[in-house]
Amino acid sequence: MTKSKTLKQVLGLYLFIFLVWGIYRYFFQLPPIIEQTILKPLIWLLPLFWLIKSEKKFFTSIGWSLKNLFKSLYLGIGLGIVFAFEGLLINNLKYGEFHFTKLPFSTPDLLLLALGLAFVGAISEETVFRGFIFTRLQIVFKNEWLANILSSVAWTLIHLPVALIILQYPLEQMAVYLLLVFIFGFASCLVYGRTGTIAASILLNVFWSWPINLFR
C-alpha cells in the first residue's frame, strides 16, 4: 500500500470518528455503560477493522500481540500510577474536590464498574490511536517523534467536545486539560513504540481514565 493511501486511510478514519463521536456528544448522552461497551466499539473499532481487512493485514499490525508482555505490564502499571494522579488532577479542575459518581451501587461495585468501563474504553481508544493512527503515521513519515506529535495532537482534539460540552471548562481550565490530554497521548505513544503492543498503552489509559470515570 502506498504512503499516500495509508495517510488517506488515517485521515478518513480520524475524521469519521471525530465527526460522528462529536455529533453524538453534542446531541446525546447515553449512560456510560452503554456508551463504552456498545457505542464506542461500533463507532471506533468497526470502521478500523474494515480498514485492517482492506489492508490485508493482521491484528498484530495494530498492536494486538502478547510480545513483550512483562515489559508492557511493568511500564503500564508503573507509569499508570503517575497518570492516575493526572486523572485526578483533571477531575479536580472541574470541581475543586472529588465526588463519587451518583450511581445506585455500593462503593465496591462502583469501583469495579468504573474500572471495567475504563478498561473497555481504553481498548477502543488505544487500538485506534496508538495501534493504528500512530503506527501508520510512522510508516508514512518514517519518523517516530513526528508521528507521536501528530497522533497526540489528534488525540487531544478529539477530546475537545468533552471539554466543551460535558465538562464545560472555562478557557484557562480547558487549556490545562487539553495539555494534560496531550501529555498522556505522547507518553502512550512512547510506551507503544518501546513495546510494540497496546497492552501497556491500555493499562496507562485505564489508570488515567479510571479516576475521571469514578469521580464526576
Backbone hydrogen bonds, N-H to C=O, Kabsch-Sander energy under -0.5 kcal/mol:
donor,donor_aa,acceptor,acceptor_aa,energy
6,T,2,T,-2.1
7,L,3,K,-2.6
8,K,4,S,-2.1
9,Q,5,K,-2.1
10,V,6,T,-2.2
11,L,7,L,-2.7
12,G,8,K,-2.7
13,L,9,Q,-2.6
14,Y,10,V,-2.5
15,L,11,L,-2.8
16,F,12,G,-2.2
17,I,13,L,-2.5
18,F,14,Y,-3.1
19,L,15,L,-2.6
20,V,16,F,-2.7
21,W,17,I,-2.5
22,G,18,F,-1.6
23,I,19,L,-2.6
24,Y,20,V,-2.3
25,R,21,W,-2.5
26,Y,22,G,-2.0
27,F,23,I,-2.5
28,F,24,Y,-2.8
34,I,31,P,-1.0
35,E,31,P,-2.4
36,Q,32,P,-2.9
37,T,33,I,-1.3
38,I,34,I,-1.9
39,L,34,I,-2.0
40,K,35,E,-2.9
42,L,38,I,-1.7
43,I,39,L,-2.3
44,W,40,K,-3.1
45,L,40,K,-0.6
45,L,41,P,-1.1
46,L,41,P,-1.7
48,L,44,W,-0.7
49,F,45,L,-2.9
50,W,46,L,-1.6
51,L,47,P,-1.9
52,I,48,L,-2.5
53,K,49,F,-2.1
54,S,50,W,-2.1
55,E,51,L,-2.0
56,K,52,I,-0.7
56,K,53,K,-0.7
57,K,52,I,-1.9
61,S,58,F,-1.9
62,I,59,F,-1.6
63,G,60,T,-1.4
64,W,59,F,-1.9
65,S,63,G,-1.8
69,L,66,L,-1.0
72,S,68,N,-2.5
73,L,69,L,-2.2
74,Y,70,F,-2.3
75,L,71,K,-2.1
76,G,72,S,-2.7
77,I,73,L,-2.7
78,G,74,Y,-2.2
79,L,75,L,-2.3
80,G,76,G,-1.2
81,I,77,I,-1.7
82,V,78,G,-0.8
83,F,79,L,-2.1
84,A,80,G,-1.7
85,F,81,I,-1.2
86,E,82,V,-1.2
87,G,83,F,-2.4
88,L,84,A,-1.9
89,L,85,F,-2.1
90,I,86,E,-2.5
91,N,87,G,-2.0
92,N,88,L,-2.4
93,L,89,L,-1.5
94,K,90,I,-0.7
94,K,91,N,-1.0
95,Y,91,N,-1.5
96,G,92,N,-2.2
101,T,214,L,-2.2
103,L,101,T,-1.5
105,F,103,L,-2.2
110,L,106,S,-2.5
111,L,107,T,-2.4
112,L,108,P,-2.2
113,L,109,D,-2.6
114,A,110,L,-2.6
115,L,111,L,-2.2
116,G,112,L,-2.7
117,L,113,L,-2.7
118,A,114,A,-2.1
119,F,115,L,-2.2
120,V,116,G,-2.5
121,G,117,L,-2.6
122,A,118,A,-2.0
123,I,119,F,-1.7
124,S,120,V,-1.3
125,E,121,G,-2.4
126,E,122,A,-2.8
127,T,123,I,-1.7
128,V,124,S,-1.9
129,F,125,E,-2.7
130,R,126,E,-1.2
131,G,126,E,-2.7
132,F,127,T,-0.8
132,F,128,V,-0.5
133,I,128,V,-3.0
134,F,129,F,-2.3
135,T,130,R,-0.8
136,R,132,F,-2.7
137,L,133,I,-2.2
138,Q,134,F,-1.8
139,I,135,T,-1.6
140,V,136,R,-2.2
141,F,137,L,-2.8
142,K,138,Q,-2.2
147,A,143,N,-2.3
148,N,144,E,-2.5
149,I,145,W,-2.6
150,L,146,L,-2.6
151,S,147,A,-2.4
152,S,148,N,-2.3
153,V,149,I,-2.3
154,A,150,L,-2.3
155,W,151,S,-2.3
156,T,152,S,-2.2
157,L,153,V,-2.6
158,I,154,A,-1.8
159,H,155,W,-0.5
159,H,156,T,-1.2
160,L,157,L,-1.5
163,A,159,H,-2.0
164,L,160,L,-2.5
165,I,161,P,-3.1
166,I,161,P,-0.7
166,I,162,V,-1.0
167,L,162,V,-3.1
168,Q,162,V,-0.6
169,Y,163,A,-1.9
174,M,170,P,-2.7
175,A,171,L,-2.1
176,V,172,E,-1.8
177,Y,173,Q,-2.7
178,L,174,M,-2.8
179,L,175,A,-1.9
180,L,176,V,-2.4
181,V,177,Y,-2.2
182,F,178,L,-2.3
183,I,179,L,-2.4
184,F,180,L,-2.2
185,G,181,V,-2.4
186,F,182,F,-2.7
187,A,183,I,-2.4
188,S,184,F,-2.7
189,C,185,G,-2.0
190,L,186,F,-2.0
191,V,187,A,-2.4
192,Y,188,S,-2.4
193,G,189,C,-2.8
194,R,190,L,-1.3
195,T,191,V,-1.3
196,G,192,Y,-3.4
198,I,63,G,-2.0
202,I,198,I,-2.8
203,L,199,A,-2.0
204,L,200,A,-2.6
205,N,201,S,-2.4
206,V,202,I,-2.5
207,F,203,L,-2.4
208,W,204,L,-2.1
209,S,205,N,-3.1
210,W,206,V,-2.4
213,N,209,S,-2.5
214,L,210,W,-2.6
215,F,211,P,-2.6
216,R,99,H,-1.1
216,R,214,L,-0.8
